[in-house]
Amino acid sequence: MVKVLLDTDIGSDIDDAVCLAYLLAHPDCELLGITTVSGEADQRAGLADALCKVAGQQVPIFPGTEQPLLVAQHQPQAPQAAALTRWPHTAGWPRGRHLEFLRDTIRQHPHEIVLLTIGPLTNIALLFASDPEAASLLQEVVSMCGVFTQRWGQAGCCEWNALCDPHAAAIVYKAAVPRHRSIGLDVTKQVTMPEVEVRRRFLEHPLLQTVLDFSESWFARRPAITFHDPLAAATIFDASLCTFHAGAVEVELTSPKSAGMMYWDPSIPDAKHAVALEVDAGHFFDHYFSVFR
């Protein structure tokens, strides 16, 4: 079993819910807890709890930090929370306990936990800033974050999670973690599924049916789902889905117009960062849906 802590902005892009469903269904995942980040953190916690209830699992969930460290808020609301009226979920979440929960859980399981970050890195930056040793006590950090190459184009120069809180991203990428693996937008854009196929395949399992209900607000604006976050999660259990290369990562902060841009230097020896460069899309989709059988 792999011990996982999930930090997520579930409720904005639908791939967070697609990712959480995967973790809840995976037989080798021991999900120790979930923290939510960005605007309407309580609503995001409710969405995570609704999925956990469908899975029949009691997972500790803590609403986290709603505002970025220094920049303006880019996602003040969680649009998918409109679906909560149709799904049982907990209300009245405890506030201000997310950092304590993360710190205590990591210290209870030193060098055993994979911290999976699939949202803006505000919570994790505050954790590492307040308790630098916590970073060194993780097994690794796995992040859906950044753009590291332009090999496939169309990814732009900056990825959403880094853009939403670039100062937090800079803190996390400088932290003394044993290893930090990044799956960037330039790779995750290779794993996209059109709405018609999503609807067909997601009807095959109760967890995915719940995600499909959450996705109605998403499909009202977009014709497909890109599995950004699920790909990052899947590499925890099958690293062969992507090819990773070591190097040092720096986060741009000096220019306001490019804050959050990632610079990857593969020439640095013994670097703690590893960046995904390629993905086997067919292998990924086979792996993802295999956990729901």
Secondary structure, DSSP 8 states (H G I E B T S, - for coil): -EEEEEEE-TTSSTHHHHHHHHHHH-TTEEEEEEEE-SSSHHHHHHHHHHHHHHHT----EEE---S-SSS--S----GGGGGGGGS----S---S-HHHHHHHHHHHSTTTEEEEE-S-SHHHHHHHHH-HHHHHTSSEEEEE------SS--S-S--HHHHH-HHHHHHHHHS--S-EEEE-HHHHTT-EEEHHHHHHHHTTSHHHHHHHHHTHHHHTT-SEEE-HHHHHHHHHH-GGGEEEEEEEEEE--S-GGGTT-EEEETTSTT-SEEEEEEE-HHHHHHHHHHTT-
